Amino acid sequence: MKLIDKSKEKLINSILYFCKNTKYLTQTKLYKLLYFLDFMHFRETGRSVTGLTYYAWEMGPVPKKLYLEIKQQKAPKEILECIRVHKDEGADETKMITFEKSREPNMRVFSEREKELLEKVAFIFQEAKAEHMVEVTHLKNQPWEKTIKTKGMKETIDYLLALDDNALISEDIARERLAVSNEMKLLFGNGK
């Protein structure tokens, strides 16, 4: 019996939503939007929306698995359809990857809270460029910075670092939800 995991559908539709509702959507900006969505949701519920694991890279939090899937063109087709590759004139190397709207997101895969957060994150960063979002993810005492200080570069960013005095749940409840989620994935597979 496989665990029914909606995180892949939510990831795809989050990307489609951000393609439709934000400007200047580069790979770096997309990763930051997903990070904010997941960590804000975790802060409220003890669960991420997309199920992604983020790593502390130089430019901020990066969902390494998604990054590699996009780089190797092994991401779901709905994501690959959004990608626009920009190359330098006369060079074989990719200059930049951007994302553009290719189809409508299926909003029915999201809870009301997830929809509200998607809208909020898209609204806040609609006009932002990637370099400004990098600054925000690097702020003092935020999960990326705490990870760099305690574990080092390229290490996993623990979702529990999203919890602060304004979190809607306690650390104990968040830890319990994380443990249950991880155990269920181990026992039944994660559907990916």
Buried (B, 14 or more C-beta within 10 A) or exposed (E): EEEEBBBBBBBBBBBBBBBBBBEBBBBBBBBBBBBBBBBBBBBBBBBBBBBBBBBBBEBBBBBBBBBEBBEEEEBBEBBEBBBEEEEEEEEEEEEEBBBEBBEEBBEEBBEEEBBEBBEEBBEBBEEBEBEEBBEBBBEEEBBBBBBBEEEEEEEEBBBBBBBEEEBEBEEEBBBEBBEEBEEEBEEEEBBE
